[in-house]
Amino acid sequence: MVPYLSERENAVEHINAKCIHLFDLWCESRSVAPLTYLLKGWPLTNSDPEAIRRLGNALRGLRRHHLHDANDASFQELCELSDCVEDLLVLSAMTTWAMSSG
């Protein structure tokens, strides 16, 4: 029997899948700069908030420094990935707050 994943675990799996896709895409196109940014926070060694925050910081840096690629499909995927990471950080913060308040 396979236990159901929590919302947080599903989000982490989704983020990992998106990172793998971008990693493969950037390896194929030999896009060294985006790979460098991605590898600052990924692969995730675990799914604790600090690891997710590190990935989020790396993705924000990449978005900030590569705005000239805004028409590129991978840039749109990067933005979606970054949004997923930010959503997960908010979810983690709300969970932590709820646990400390209760």
PAKE-489700 format. One record per atom (N, C-alpha, C): residue in three letters; x, y, z; atom name; chain. Coordinates in nm, 2 decimals, always signed. Each point is the difference from the previous one (the first is absolute). Example, Ala and Ser with C-alpha at 12.3 -4.5 7.8 and 13.67 -1.06 7.14 Angstrom:
! PAKE-489700
+-------+--------+--------+--------+-------+-------+
! titor !     px !     py !     pz ! kelum ! gulum !
+-------+--------+--------+--------+-------+-------+
!   ALA !  +1.32 !  -0.57 !  +0.78 !     N !     A !
!   ALA !  -0.09 !  +0.12 !  +0.00 !    CA !     A !
!   ALA !  +0.09 !  +0.12 !  +0.00 !     C !     A !
!   SER !  -0.04 !  +0.11 !  -0.07 !     N !     A !
!   SER !  +0.09 !  +0.11 !  +0.00 !    CA !     A !
!   SER !  -0.08 !  +0.11 !  +0.08 !     C !     A !
+-------+--------+--------+--------+-------+-------+
***
This chain:
! PAKE-489700
+-------+--------+--------+--------+-------+-------+
! titor !     px !     py !     pz ! kelum ! gulum !
+-------+--------+--------+--------+-------+-------+
!   MET !  +0.08 !  -0.12 !  +0.00 !     N !     A !
!   MET !  -0.08 !  +0.12 !  +0.00 !    CA !     A !
!   MET !  +0.09 !  +0.12 !  +0.00 !     C !     A !
!   VAL !  -0.03 !  +0.10 !  -0.09 !     N !     A !
!   VAL !  +0.07 !  +0.12 !  -0.01 !    CA !     A !
!   VAL !  -0.07 !  +0.11 !  +0.07 !     C !     A !
!   PRO !  +0.06 !  +0.06 !  +0.10 !     N !     A !
!   PRO !  -0.07 !  +0.11 !  +0.07 !    CA !     A !
!   PRO !  -0.02 !  +0.12 !  -0.09 !     C !     A !
!   TYR !  -0.10 !  +0.08 !  +0.02 !     N !     A !
!   TYR !  -0.02 !  +0.12 !  -0.07 !    CA !     A !
!   TYR !  +0.10 !  +0.10 !  +0.04 !     C !     A !
!   LEU !  +0.04 !  +0.08 !  -0.10 !     N !     A !
!   LEU !  +0.10 !  +0.11 !  +0.03 !    CA !     A !
!   LEU !  -0.08 !  +0.12 !  +0.05 !     C !     A !
!   SER !  +0.06 !  +0.07 !  +0.09 !     N !     A !
!   SER !  -0.06 !  +0.12 !  +0.05 !    CA !     A !
!   SER !  +0.01 !  +0.11 !  -0.11 !     C !     A !
!   GLU !  -0.07 !  +0.11 !  +0.02 !     N !     A !
!   GLU !  +0.01 !  +0.11 !  -0.09 !    CA !     A !
!   GLU !  +0.14 !  +0.05 !  -0.02 !     C !     A !
!   ARG !  +0.07 !  +0.01 !  +0.11 !     N !     A !
!   ARG !  +0.14 !  +0.05 !  +0.00 !    CA !     A !
!   ARG !  +0.09 !  -0.10 !  -0.08 !     C !     A !
!   GLU !  -0.02 !  -0.13 !  +0.03 !     N !     A !
!   GLU !  +0.08 !  -0.10 !  -0.07 !    CA !     A !
!   GLU !  -0.03 !  +0.00 !  -0.15 !     C !     A !
!   ASN !  -0.12 !  +0.02 !  -0.04 !     N !     A !
!   ASN !  -0.04 !  +0.01 !  -0.14 !    CA !     A !
!   ASN !  +0.06 !  +0.12 !  -0.06 !     C !     A !
!   ALA !  +0.01 !  +0.11 !  +0.07 !     N !     A !
!   ALA !  +0.06 !  +0.12 !  -0.05 !    CA !     A !
!   ALA !  +0.15 !  -0.02 !  -0.02 !     C !     A !
!   VAL !  +0.06 !  -0.07 !  +0.09 !     N !     A !
!   VAL !  +0.15 !  -0.02 !  -0.01 !    CA !     A !
!   VAL !  +0.03 !  -0.09 !  -0.12 !     C !     A !
!   GLU !  -0.09 !  -0.10 !  -0.02 !     N !     A !
!   GLU !  +0.02 !  -0.09 !  -0.12 !    CA !     A !
!   GLU !  -0.02 !  +0.07 !  -0.13 !     C !     A !
!   HIS !  -0.10 !  +0.09 !  +0.00 !     N !     A !
!   HIS !  -0.03 !  +0.08 !  -0.12 !    CA !     A !
!   HIS !  +0.12 !  +0.09 !  -0.03 !     C !     A !
!   ILE !  +0.06 !  +0.07 !  +0.10 !     N !     A !
!   ILE !  +0.11 !  +0.08 !  -0.01 !    CA !     A !
!   ILE !  +0.12 !  -0.08 !  -0.05 !     C !     A !
!   ASN !  +0.03 !  -0.11 !  +0.05 !     N !     A !
!   ASN !  +0.11 !  -0.09 !  -0.04 !    CA !     A !
!   ASN !  -0.02 !  -0.03 !  -0.15 !     C !     A !
!   ALA !  -0.12 !  -0.04 !  -0.04 !     N !     A !
!   ALA !  -0.03 !  -0.04 !  -0.14 !    CA !     A !
!   ALA !  +0.03 !  +0.12 !  -0.09 !     C !     A !
!   LYS !  -0.04 !  +0.12 !  +0.04 !     N !     A !
!   LYS !  +0.03 !  +0.12 !  -0.08 !    CA !     A !
!   LYS !  +0.15 !  +0.03 !  -0.01 !     C !     A !
!   CYS !  +0.07 !  -0.02 !  +0.11 !     N !     A !
!   CYS !  +0.14 !  +0.02 !  +0.00 !    CA !     A !
!   CYS !  +0.07 !  -0.10 !  -0.09 !     C !     A !
!   ILE !  -0.04 !  -0.12 !  +0.00 !     N !     A !
!   ILE !  +0.06 !  -0.10 !  -0.08 !    CA !     A !
!   ILE !  -0.02 !  +0.03 !  -0.15 !     C !     A !
!   HIS !  -0.12 !  +0.05 !  -0.03 !     N !     A !
!   HIS !  -0.03 !  +0.04 !  -0.14 !    CA !     A !
!   HIS !  +0.08 !  +0.11 !  -0.05 !     C !     A !
!   LEU !  +0.01 !  +0.11 !  +0.09 !     N !     A !
!   LEU !  +0.09 !  +0.11 !  -0.04 !    CA !     A !
!   LEU !  +0.15 !  -0.04 !  -0.01 !     C !     A !
!   PHE !  +0.04 !  -0.08 !  +0.10 !     N !     A !
!   PHE !  +0.14 !  -0.05 !  +0.00 !    CA !     A !
!   PHE !  +0.03 !  -0.07 !  -0.14 !     C !     A !
!   ASP !  -0.09 !  -0.09 !  -0.04 !     N !     A !
!   ASP !  +0.02 !  -0.07 !  -0.13 !    CA !     A !
!   ASP !  +0.00 !  +0.10 !  -0.11 !     C !     A !
!   LEU !  -0.09 !  +0.09 !  +0.00 !     N !     A !
!   LEU !  -0.02 !  +0.10 !  -0.11 !    CA !     A !
!   LEU !  +0.13 !  +0.08 !  -0.01 !     C !     A !
!   TRP !  +0.05 !  +0.05 !  +0.11 !     N !     A !
!   TRP !  +0.12 !  +0.09 !  +0.00 !    CA !     A !
!   TRP !  +0.12 !  -0.08 !  -0.03 !     C !     A !
!   CYS !  +0.01 !  -0.13 !  +0.04 !     N !     A !
!   CYS !  +0.11 !  -0.08 !  -0.03 !    CA !     A !
!   CYS !  +0.01 !  -0.02 !  -0.16 !     C !     A !
!   GLU !  -0.12 !  -0.03 !  -0.06 !     N !     A !
!   GLU !  +0.00 !  -0.02 !  -0.14 !    CA !     A !
!   GLU !  +0.04 !  +0.12 !  -0.08 !     C !     A !
!   SER !  -0.04 !  +0.12 !  +0.05 !     N !     A !
!   SER !  +0.03 !  +0.12 !  -0.07 !    CA !     A !
!   SER !  +0.13 !  +0.06 !  +0.05 !     C !     A !
!   ARG !  +0.07 !  -0.06 !  +0.09 !     N !     A !
!   ARG !  +0.12 !  +0.04 !  +0.06 !    CA !     A !
!   ARG !  -0.01 !  +0.14 !  +0.05 !     C !     A !
!   SER !  -0.10 !  +0.03 !  +0.07 !     N !     A !
!   SER !  -0.03 !  +0.13 !  +0.07 !    CA !     A !
!   SER !  +0.07 !  +0.00 !  +0.13 !     C !     A !
!   VAL !  +0.12 !  +0.04 !  +0.01 !     N !     A !
!   VAL !  +0.08 !  -0.01 !  +0.12 !    CA !     A !
!   VAL !  -0.05 !  +0.09 !  +0.11 !     C !     A !
!   ALA !  -0.03 !  +0.12 !  -0.03 !     N !     A !
!   ALA !  -0.05 !  +0.10 !  +0.10 !    CA !     A !
!   ALA !  -0.12 !  -0.05 !  +0.07 !     C !     A !
!   PRO !  -0.11 !  -0.04 !  -0.07 !     N !     A !
!   PRO !  -0.12 !  -0.05 !  +0.08 !    CA !     A !
!   PRO !  +0.03 !  -0.12 !  +0.08 !     C !     A !
!   LEU !  +0.09 !  -0.09 !  -0.06 !     N !     A !
!   LEU !  +0.03 !  -0.12 !  +0.08 !    CA !     A !
!   LEU !  +0.08 !  +0.04 !  +0.13 !     C !     A !
!   THR !  +0.08 !  +0.09 !  -0.01 !     N !     A !
!   THR !  +0.08 !  +0.05 !  +0.12 !    CA !     A !
!   THR !  -0.09 !  +0.05 !  +0.11 !     C !     A !
!   TYR !  -0.10 !  +0.08 !  -0.04 !     N !     A !
!   TYR !  -0.10 !  +0.05 !  +0.10 !    CA !     A !
!   TYR !  -0.08 !  -0.12 !  +0.06 !     C !     A !
!   LEU !  -0.05 !  -0.09 !  -0.09 !     N !     A !
!   LEU !  -0.08 !  -0.11 !  +0.05 !    CA !     A !
!   LEU !  +0.07 !  -0.09 !  +0.09 !     C !     A !
!   LEU !  +0.13 !  -0.02 !  -0.03 !     N !     A !
!   LEU !  +0.08 !  -0.09 !  +0.09 !    CA !     A !
!   LEU !  +0.04 !  +0.06 !  +0.13 !     C !     A !
!   LYS !  -0.03 !  +0.13 !  +0.02 !     N !     A !
!   LYS !  +0.03 !  +0.06 !  +0.13 !    CA !     A !
!   LYS !  -0.11 !  -0.04 !  +0.10 !     C !     A !
!   GLY !  -0.11 !  -0.05 !  -0.05 !     N !     A !
!   GLY !  -0.11 !  -0.04 !  +0.10 !    CA !     A !
!   GLY !  -0.06 !  -0.14 !  -0.03 !     C !     A !
!   TRP !  +0.05 !  -0.06 !  -0.10 !     N !     A !
!   TRP !  -0.06 !  -0.13 !  -0.04 !    CA !     A !
!   TRP !  +0.12 !  -0.09 !  -0.05 !     C !     A !
!   PRO !  -0.01 !  -0.13 !  +0.03 !     N !     A !
!   PRO !  -0.11 !  -0.07 !  +0.05 !    CA !     A !
!   PRO !  -0.02 !  +0.02 !  +0.15 !     C !     A !
!   LEU !  -0.13 !  -0.01 !  +0.04 !     N !     A !
!   LEU !  -0.03 !  +0.02 !  +0.14 !    CA !     A !
!   LEU !  +0.05 !  -0.12 !  +0.08 !     C !     A !
!   THR !  +0.08 !  +0.03 !  +0.10 !     N !     A !
!   THR !  +0.06 !  -0.10 !  +0.08 !    CA !     A !
!   THR !  -0.11 !  -0.05 !  +0.10 !     C !     A !
!   ASN !  -0.10 !  +0.08 !  +0.03 !     N !     A !
!   ASN !  -0.11 !  -0.03 !  +0.08 !    CA !     A !
!   ASN !  -0.11 !  +0.10 !  -0.03 !     C !     A !
!   SER !  -0.11 !  -0.01 !  +0.06 !     N !     A !
!   SER !  -0.11 !  +0.09 !  -0.03 !    CA !     A !
!   SER !  -0.03 !  +0.10 !  +0.11 !     C !     A !
!   ASP !  +0.10 !  +0.02 !  +0.09 !     N !     A !
!   ASP !  -0.03 !  +0.10 !  +0.11 !    CA !     A !
!   ASP !  +0.00 !  +0.14 !  -0.06 !     C !     A !
!   PRO !  -0.06 !  +0.09 !  +0.07 !     N !     A !
!   PRO !  -0.02 !  +0.14 !  -0.05 !    CA !     A !
!   PRO !  +0.13 !  +0.07 !  -0.04 !     C !     A !
!   GLU !  +0.11 !  -0.03 !  +0.06 !     N !     A !
!   GLU !  +0.13 !  +0.06 !  -0.03 !    CA !     A !
!   GLU !  +0.04 !  -0.04 !  -0.14 !     C !     A !
!   ALA !  -0.01 !  -0.13 !  -0.04 !     N !     A !
!   ALA !  +0.04 !  -0.05 !  -0.13 !    CA !     A !
!   ALA !  -0.10 !  +0.06 !  -0.10 !     C !     A !
!   ILE !  -0.12 !  +0.01 !  +0.02 !     N !     A !
!   ILE !  -0.10 !  +0.06 !  -0.09 !    CA !     A !
!   ILE !  +0.03 !  +0.15 !  -0.02 !     C !     A !
!   ARG !  +0.04 !  +0.07 !  +0.11 !     N !     A !
!   ARG !  +0.03 !  +0.14 !  +0.00 !    CA !     A !
!   ARG !  +0.13 !  +0.02 !  -0.09 !     C !     A !
!   ARG !  +0.10 !  -0.09 !  +0.02 !     N !     A !
!   ARG !  +0.12 !  +0.01 !  -0.08 !    CA !     A !
!   ARG !  -0.03 !  -0.01 !  -0.15 !     C !     A !
!   LEU !  -0.09 !  -0.10 !  -0.04 !     N !     A !
!   LEU !  -0.04 !  -0.01 !  -0.14 !    CA !     A !
!   LEU !  -0.08 !  +0.12 !  -0.04 !     C !     A !
!   GLY !  -0.08 !  +0.05 !  +0.08 !     N !     A !
!   GLY !  -0.08 !  +0.13 !  -0.04 !    CA !     A !
!   GLY !  +0.09 !  +0.11 !  -0.02 !     C !     A !
!   ASN !  +0.11 !  +0.02 !  +0.08 !     N !     A !
!   ASN !  +0.09 !  +0.11 !  -0.02 !    CA !     A !
!   ASN !  +0.08 !  -0.02 !  -0.13 !     C !     A !
!   ALA !  +0.04 !  -0.12 !  -0.03 !     N !     A !
!   ALA !  +0.07 !  -0.02 !  -0.13 !    CA !     A !
!   ALA !  -0.09 !  +0.03 !  -0.12 !     C !     A !
!   LEU !  -0.13 !  -0.04 !  +0.01 !     N !     A !
!   LEU !  -0.09 !  +0.02 !  -0.11 !    CA !     A !
!   LEU !  -0.03 !  +0.15 !  -0.02 !     C !     A !
!   ARG !  -0.01 !  +0.07 !  +0.12 !     N !     A !
!   ARG !  -0.03 !  +0.15 !  -0.01 !    CA !     A !
!   ARG !  +0.12 !  +0.07 !  -0.07 !     C !     A !
!   GLY !  +0.12 !  -0.05 !  +0.04 !     N !     A !
!   GLY !  +0.12 !  +0.06 !  -0.06 !    CA !     A !
!   GLY !  +0.01 !  -0.03 !  -0.15 !     C !     A !
!   LEU !  -0.04 !  -0.11 !  -0.04 !     N !     A !
!   LEU !  +0.00 !  -0.04 !  -0.14 !    CA !     A !
!   LEU !  -0.10 !  +0.09 !  -0.08 !     C !     A !
!   ARG !  -0.12 !  +0.01 !  +0.06 !     N !     A !
!   ARG !  -0.11 !  +0.08 !  -0.06 !    CA !     A !
!   ARG !  +0.05 !  +0.15 !  -0.02 !     C !     A !
!   ARG !  +0.07 !  +0.05 !  +0.11 !     N !     A !
!   ARG !  +0.04 !  +0.14 !  +0.00 !    CA !     A !
!   ARG !  +0.11 !  +0.02 !  -0.11 !     C !     A !
!   HIS !  +0.09 !  -0.09 !  -0.01 !     N !     A !
!   HIS !  +0.12 !  +0.02 !  -0.09 !    CA !     A !
!   HIS !  -0.02 !  -0.05 !  -0.14 !     C !     A !
!   HIS !  -0.12 !  -0.06 !  -0.03 !     N !     A !
!   HIS !  -0.02 !  -0.05 !  -0.14 !    CA !     A !
!   HIS !  -0.13 !  +0.04 !  -0.05 !     C !     A !
!   LEU !  -0.04 !  +0.13 !  +0.02 !     N !     A !
!   LEU !  -0.13 !  +0.05 !  -0.05 !    CA !     A !
!   LEU !  +0.00 !  +0.01 !  -0.15 !     C !     A !
!   HIS !  +0.12 !  +0.00 !  -0.06 !     N !     A !
!   HIS !  +0.01 !  +0.01 !  -0.15 !    CA !     A !
!   HIS !  -0.06 !  -0.12 !  -0.07 !     C !     A !
!   ASP !  -0.01 !  -0.11 !  +0.08 !     N !     A !
!   ASP !  -0.05 !  -0.13 !  -0.05 !    CA !     A !
!   ASP !  -0.15 !  -0.01 !  +0.02 !     C !     A !
!   ALA !  -0.07 !  +0.11 !  +0.02 !     N !     A !
!   ALA !  -0.14 !  +0.00 !  +0.04 !    CA !     A !
!   ALA !  -0.09 !  -0.07 !  -0.10 !     C !     A !
!   ASN !  +0.03 !  +0.00 !  -0.12 !     N !     A !
!   ASN !  -0.08 !  -0.06 !  -0.11 !    CA !     A !
!   ASN !  +0.03 !  -0.15 !  -0.01 !     C !     A !
!   ASP !  +0.10 !  -0.05 !  +0.06 !     N !     A !
!   ASP !  +0.04 !  -0.14 !  +0.00 !    CA !     A !
!   ASP !  -0.09 !  -0.08 !  +0.08 !     C !     A !
!   ALA !  -0.04 !  -0.12 !  -0.06 !     N !     A !
!   ALA !  -0.09 !  -0.09 !  +0.07 !    CA !     A !
!   ALA !  +0.06 !  -0.05 !  +0.14 !     C !     A !
!   SER !  +0.13 !  -0.02 !  +0.00 !     N !     A !
!   SER !  +0.06 !  -0.04 !  +0.13 !    CA !     A !
!   SER !  -0.01 !  +0.11 !  +0.10 !     C !     A !
!   PHE !  +0.00 !  +0.12 !  -0.04 !     N !     A !
!   PHE !  -0.01 !  +0.11 !  +0.10 !    CA !     A !
!   PHE !  -0.14 !  +0.00 !  +0.06 !     C !     A !
!   GLN !  -0.10 !  -0.03 !  -0.08 !     N !     A !
!   GLN !  -0.14 !  -0.01 !  +0.05 !    CA !     A !
!   GLN !  -0.01 !  -0.12 !  +0.10 !     C !     A !
!   GLU !  +0.07 !  -0.11 !  -0.03 !     N !     A !
!   GLU !  +0.00 !  -0.11 !  +0.09 !    CA !     A !
!   GLU !  +0.08 !  +0.03 !  +0.13 !     C !     A !
!   LEU !  +0.10 !  +0.08 !  -0.01 !     N !     A !
!   LEU !  +0.08 !  +0.05 !  +0.11 !    CA !     A !
!   LEU !  -0.09 !  +0.08 !  +0.09 !     C !     A !
!   CYS !  -0.08 !  +0.09 !  -0.06 !     N !     A !
!   CYS !  -0.09 !  +0.08 !  +0.08 !    CA !     A !
!   CYS !  -0.11 !  -0.08 !  +0.07 !     C !     A !
!   GLU !  -0.05 !  -0.10 !  -0.06 !     N !     A !
!   GLU !  -0.10 !  -0.09 !  +0.06 !    CA !     A !
!   GLU !  +0.07 !  -0.08 !  +0.12 !     C !     A !
!   LEU !  +0.12 !  -0.05 !  -0.03 !     N !     A !
!   LEU !  +0.07 !  -0.07 !  +0.11 !    CA !     A !
!   LEU !  +0.03 !  +0.09 !  +0.12 !     C !     A !
!   SER !  +0.04 !  +0.12 !  -0.03 !     N !     A !
!   SER !  +0.03 !  +0.10 !  +0.11 !    CA !     A !
!   SER !  -0.13 !  +0.03 !  +0.08 !     C !     A !
!   ASP !  -0.11 !  +0.01 !  -0.07 !     N !     A !
!   ASP !  -0.13 !  +0.02 !  +0.07 !    CA !     A !
!   ASP !  -0.04 !  -0.12 !  +0.09 !     C !     A !
!   CYS !  +0.03 !  -0.12 !  -0.05 !     N !     A !
!   CYS !  -0.03 !  -0.12 !  +0.08 !    CA !     A !
!   CYS !  +0.08 !  +0.00 !  +0.12 !     C !     A !
!   VAL !  +0.13 !  +0.04 !  -0.01 !     N !     A !
!   VAL !  +0.09 !  +0.00 !  +0.12 !    CA !     A !
!   VAL !  -0.05 !  +0.11 !  +0.10 !     C !     A !
!   GLU !  -0.04 !  +0.11 !  -0.05 !     N !     A !
!   GLU !  -0.05 !  +0.11 !  +0.09 !    CA !     A !
!   GLU !  -0.13 !  -0.05 !  +0.07 !     C !     A !
!   ASP !  -0.09 !  -0.06 !  -0.08 !     N !     A !
!   ASP !  -0.12 !  -0.06 !  +0.06 !    CA !     A !
!   ASP !  +0.03 !  -0.10 !  +0.11 !     C !     A !
!   LEU !  +0.10 !  -0.08 !  -0.02 !     N !     A !
!   LEU !  +0.04 !  -0.10 !  +0.10 !    CA !     A !
!   LEU !  +0.06 !  +0.06 !  +0.12 !     C !     A !
!   LEU !  +0.07 !  +0.11 !  -0.01 !     N !     A !
!   LEU !  +0.06 !  +0.07 !  +0.11 !    CA !     A !
!   LEU !  -0.11 !  +0.07 !  +0.08 !     C !     A !
!   VAL !  -0.10 !  +0.05 !  -0.06 !     N !     A !
!   VAL !  -0.12 !  +0.06 !  +0.07 !    CA !     A !
!   VAL !  -0.07 !  -0.11 !  +0.08 !     C !     A !
!   LEU !  -0.02 !  -0.12 !  -0.07 !     N !     A !
!   LEU !  -0.07 !  -0.11 !  +0.07 !    CA !     A !
!   LEU !  +0.08 !  -0.04 !  +0.12 !     C !     A !
!   SER !  +0.13 !  -0.01 !  -0.01 !     N !     A !
!   SER !  +0.09 !  -0.04 !  +0.11 !    CA !     A !
!   SER !  -0.01 !  +0.10 !  +0.11 !     C !     A !
!   ALA !  +0.00 !  +0.13 !  -0.03 !     N !     A !
!   ALA !  -0.01 !  +0.10 !  +0.10 !    CA !     A !
!   ALA !  -0.13 !  +0.00 !  +0.07 !     C !     A !
!   MET !  -0.11 !  -0.03 !  -0.07 !     N !     A !
!   MET !  -0.13 !  +0.00 !  +0.06 !    CA !     A !
!   MET !  -0.01 !  -0.13 !  +0.09 !     C !     A !
!   THR !  +0.05 !  -0.11 !  -0.04 !     N !     A !
!   THR !  +0.00 !  -0.12 !  +0.08 !    CA !     A !
!   THR !  +0.08 !  +0.02 !  +0.13 !     C !     A !
!   THR !  +0.12 !  +0.06 !  -0.02 !     N !     A !
!   THR !  +0.08 !  +0.03 !  +0.12 !    CA !     A !
!   THR !  -0.07 !  +0.09 !  +0.10 !     C !     A !
!   TRP !  -0.06 !  +0.11 !  -0.06 !     N !     A !
!   TRP !  -0.07 !  +0.09 !  +0.09 !    CA !     A !
!   TRP !  -0.12 !  -0.07 !  +0.07 !     C !     A !
!   ALA !  -0.07 !  -0.08 !  -0.07 !     N !     A !
!   ALA !  -0.12 !  -0.07 !  +0.06 !    CA !     A !
!   ALA !  +0.04 !  -0.09 !  +0.11 !     C !     A !
!   MET !  +0.12 !  -0.07 !  -0.02 !     N !     A !
!   MET !  +0.04 !  -0.09 !  +0.10 !    CA !     A !
!   MET !  +0.05 !  +0.07 !  +0.12 !     C !     A !
!   SER !  +0.07 !  +0.12 !  -0.02 !     N !     A !
!   SER !  +0.05 !  +0.07 !  +0.12 !    CA !     A !
!   SER !  -0.11 !  +0.07 !  +0.07 !     C !     A !
!   SER !  -0.11 !  +0.03 !  -0.07 !     N !     A !
!   SER !  -0.11 !  +0.08 !  +0.07 !    CA !     A !
!   SER !  -0.10 !  -0.10 !  +0.07 !     C !     A !
!   GLY !  +0.01 !  -0.12 !  -0.04 !     N !     A !
!   GLY !  -0.10 !  -0.10 !  +0.06 !    CA !     A !
!   GLY !  +0.05 !  -0.06 !  +0.12 !     C !     A !
+-------+--------+--------+--------+-------+-------+
***
